[in-house]
Amino acid sequence: KLPKYGKLVRDSIRLRYKLLNYIYSEFEKSSLTGEPIMKPLFWKNLNSKDSDLFTIQDQFYLGDLLVKPITSPVARKIKMYFPGSNELYYNFNDFDEKNVITKDARSRYLDVPVKLEYIPTFIEGGSIVYMKEEVRRSSNAMKYDKYTLIIAPDINGMAKKTQIYYDDGESYEYKNSEKFVKSYLSFNKKTLEINCAVSNWDEVPQFIEKVILLNPDKNGKHRVIENLNIPL
């Protein structure tokens, strides 16, 4: 049996592996555009007149996840800034908890309770985040595992186009022979759309097996749809 802190370290590593494909896709975009993987708050808010966006140094974007690491050993709650570029943020650690942000800049600072067990992380409304939930011993062992989608609609029930990208994860064939798969997901109220832009990797196809649909209504609960077999 692992001691308390050993379990926390293990769970943190597992979370990283769950999101590994999501992070990998961010690296692919970075290789084409030069954009950073961990983006400062001003990256998505360049036209904002709120100076705080350009001075906050302890929050960042990872894709459509807004993250604030805890740097104090005794923190029980922190003030977290939620940029006005989005009106709705879902708690990644509790899908039914959400924050609605008004135009008032003062209301964008919210007190967020924290525990040692998790890092404050929120999903921007109108986004799709994906992960692989099977616990494996290595990234190579999870190559063909199925995906779980977290659909986080905006207040209008929509989620913007989101890229899923994968290749063999080892060679430069993605570059030399364009051997990779790139699909785009979007959500329009009740419809999930998948458009495959490139499918040039003659390997075992990958599938979506579960969808977690978050509810933008103030008191609405999320829904889990399982036992799917949707090809990418």
Phi, psi and omega per residue, in radians:
K1 nan 2.258 -3.119
L2 -1.277 2.470 2.985
P3 -1.152 2.937 -3.032
K4 -0.926 -0.904 -3.057
Y5 -1.256 -0.519 3.059
G6 -1.110 -0.698 3.102
K7 -1.123 -0.699 3.137
L8 -1.114 -0.739 3.105
V9 -1.101 -0.778 3.130
R10 -1.057 -0.785 -3.132
D11 -1.121 -0.622 3.103
S12 -1.140 -0.730 3.117
I13 -1.139 -0.712 3.120
R14 -1.101 -0.689 3.105
L15 -1.084 -0.742 3.105
R16 -1.030 -0.746 -3.141
Y17 -1.203 -0.628 3.083
K18 -1.021 -0.696 -3.079
L19 -1.622 0.118 -3.002
L20 -1.031 -0.737 3.142
N21 -1.191 -0.608 3.077
Y22 -1.119 -0.769 3.114
I23 -1.171 -0.693 -3.142
Y24 -1.042 -0.698 3.113
S25 -1.137 -0.609 3.075
E26 -1.151 -0.640 3.084
F27 -1.141 -0.676 3.122
E28 -1.086 -0.758 3.099
K29 -1.111 -0.687 3.130
S30 -1.111 -0.638 3.141
S31 -1.131 -0.419 -3.126
L32 -1.640 -0.563 -3.012
T33 -1.948 -0.342 -3.076
G34 1.450 0.033 -3.132
E35 -1.232 2.594 -3.122
P36 -1.230 2.724 3.086
I37 -1.307 -0.887 3.046
M38 -1.636 1.951 -3.008
K39 -1.762 2.375 3.031
P40 -1.162 2.824 -3.060
L41 -1.058 -0.568 -3.094
F42 -1.237 -0.231 -3.052
W43 -1.030 -0.700 3.137
K44 -1.677 0.074 -3.018
N45 -2.365 0.707 -3.020
L46 -1.090 -0.460 -3.106
N47 -1.651 0.087 -3.133
S48 -1.239 2.568 3.078
K49 -1.692 0.051 3.138
D50 -1.466 1.930 -3.062
S51 -1.143 -0.411 -3.124
D52 -1.025 -0.574 -3.124
L53 -1.053 -0.455 -3.061
F54 -1.707 -0.034 -3.123
T55 -2.054 -0.344 -3.140
I56 -1.201 2.176 -3.077
Q57 -2.051 0.016 -3.095
D58 -2.025 0.457 2.975
Q59 -2.421 2.710 3.112
F60 -2.739 2.849 3.010
Y61 -1.693 2.418 2.911
L62 -2.155 1.712 -2.959
G63 1.103 -2.144 3.107
D64 -1.814 0.341 3.038
L65 -1.735 2.317 3.080
L66 -1.800 2.098 -2.952
V67 -2.139 2.440 3.017
K68 -2.295 1.785 3.096
P69 -1.118 2.595 3.086
I70 -1.634 2.178 -3.077
T71 -1.995 0.010 3.115
S72 -1.924 2.347 -3.080
P73 -1.276 -0.235 -3.077
V74 -2.035 0.261 -3.073
A75 -1.163 2.330 3.023
R76 -1.995 -0.413 3.006
K77 -2.693 2.706 -3.138
I78 -2.339 2.754 2.997
K79 -1.600 2.172 -3.107
M80 -2.081 2.416 -3.110
Y81 -1.674 2.284 3.133
F82 -2.004 1.860 -3.043
P83 -1.003 2.553 -3.099
G84 -1.314 -0.010 3.084
S85 -1.222 -0.231 3.114
N86 -2.364 2.477 -3.093
E87 -1.625 -0.276 -2.988
L88 -2.384 2.282 3.115
Y89 -2.297 2.237 3.113
Y90 -1.739 2.436 3.095
N91 -1.292 2.057 -3.128
F92 -1.125 -0.429 -3.130
N93 -1.585 -0.169 3.102
D94 -2.699 1.667 -2.956
F95 -1.040 -0.406 -3.104
D96 -1.567 -0.039 3.063
E97 -1.696 2.234 -3.104
K98 -2.491 2.692 3.123
N99 -2.064 2.239 3.064
V100 -1.811 2.178 -3.030
I101 -1.816 2.275 3.102
T102 -1.621 3.130 -3.116
K103 -1.289 -0.321 -3.142
D104 -1.171 2.085 -3.073
A105 -1.050 -0.556 -3.109
R106 -1.158 -0.524 -3.101
S107 -1.347 -0.088 -3.123
R108 -1.444 -0.201 3.000
Y109 -1.656 2.029 -3.115
L110 -2.169 2.550 3.038
D111 -1.363 2.174 -3.139
V112 -2.051 2.048 3.080
P113 -1.115 2.495 -3.134
V114 -2.282 2.663 3.042
K115 -2.312 2.855 3.130
L116 -1.150 -0.369 -3.010
E117 -1.337 -0.257 -3.095
Y118 -2.641 2.819 3.084
I119 -1.749 2.282 3.093
P120 -0.995 2.004 -3.092
T121 -2.454 2.323 -3.117
F122 -2.260 2.538 3.105
I123 -1.694 2.256 3.078
E124 -1.163 2.380 3.051
G125 -1.040 2.477 -3.106
G126 1.514 0.403 -3.060
S127 -2.185 2.832 2.992
I128 -2.212 2.187 3.085
V129 -2.024 2.501 -3.128
Y130 -2.303 2.740 -3.128
M131 -2.718 2.969 3.024
K132 -2.060 2.122 -2.944
E133 -1.672 -0.217 -3.133
E134 -1.167 2.304 3.133
V135 -1.431 2.123 -3.129
R136 -2.202 2.985 -3.140
R137 -1.544 -0.267 -3.127
S138 -2.762 2.858 3.100
S139 -1.166 -0.578 3.137
N140 -1.132 -0.589 -3.121
A141 -1.249 -0.357 -3.101
M142 -1.751 0.160 -3.049
K143 -0.929 -0.734 -3.052
Y144 -1.808 0.186 3.084
D145 -1.148 2.733 -3.088
K146 -1.496 2.784 -3.050
Y147 -1.647 2.615 2.887
T148 -1.954 2.240 3.080
L149 -1.741 2.372 2.957
I150 -1.913 1.889 3.140
I151 -1.678 2.067 -3.087
A152 -2.033 1.492 -3.044
P153 -1.152 2.698 2.989
D154 -1.358 -3.049 -3.059
I155 -1.160 -0.244 3.097
N156 -1.711 0.102 3.109
G157 1.394 0.398 -3.079
M158 -2.032 2.696 2.997
A159 -2.382 2.282 -3.047
K160 -1.241 2.917 -3.122
K161 -1.051 2.282 -3.111
T162 -2.264 2.376 -3.074
Q163 -1.570 2.383 2.863
I164 -2.018 2.190 -3.117
Y165 -2.290 2.433 2.976
Y166 -2.690 2.638 3.048
D167 -2.418 -2.812 -3.085
D168 -1.308 -0.200 3.067
G169 1.255 0.144 -3.055
E170 -2.288 -0.866 -2.996
S171 -1.739 -3.074 3.054
Y172 -1.769 0.342 -3.137
E173 -1.106 -0.490 3.094
Y174 -1.060 -0.517 -3.084
K175 -1.640 -0.742 -3.067
N176 -1.355 -0.650 -3.066
S177 -2.181 0.145 -3.119
E178 0.929 0.734 3.108
K179 -1.557 1.602 3.114
F180 -2.819 2.976 3.060
V181 -2.120 2.306 3.091
K182 -2.372 2.061 3.123
S183 -2.169 2.758 3.131
Y184 -2.133 2.292 3.129
L185 -1.907 2.496 2.997
S186 -2.591 2.822 -3.082
F187 -2.359 2.193 -3.133
N188 -2.122 1.595 -3.141
K189 1.052 -1.393 -3.094
K190 -2.080 0.135 -3.023
T191 -2.151 2.194 3.018
L192 -1.642 2.168 3.138
E193 -1.917 2.356 3.094
I194 -2.195 2.106 3.114
N195 -2.120 2.068 -3.136
C196 -1.530 2.007 -3.122
A197 -1.492 -0.707 3.133
V198 -2.399 2.255 3.062
S199 -2.416 1.479 -2.990
N200 -2.260 0.569 -3.129
W201 -2.210 1.880 -3.026
D202 -1.422 1.228 3.140
E203 -2.269 -3.089 3.082
V204 -1.067 2.226 3.139
P205 -1.141 2.693 3.128
Q206 -1.919 2.678 -2.967
F207 -2.328 2.777 2.962
I208 -1.686 2.203 -3.124
E209 -1.924 -0.300 -3.105
K210 -2.582 2.490 3.057
V211 -2.164 2.232 3.018
I212 -1.868 1.914 -3.067
L213 -1.751 1.969 -3.137
L214 -1.427 2.731 -3.032
N215 -1.945 2.076 -3.102
P216 -1.292 -0.225 3.113
D217 -1.149 2.567 -3.018
K218 -0.910 -0.821 -3.104
N219 -1.903 0.242 -3.099
G220 -1.290 2.632 -3.139
K221 -1.828 2.634 3.125
H222 -1.323 2.838 -3.117
R223 -2.195 2.444 3.111
V224 -1.961 2.209 3.117
I225 -2.035 2.016 -3.013
E226 -2.014 3.122 3.086
N227 1.016 0.669 3.084
L228 -1.600 2.902 3.091
N229 -2.604 1.096 -3.036
I230 -1.662 2.084 -3.108
P231 -1.288 2.567 3.046
L232 -1.657 nan nan
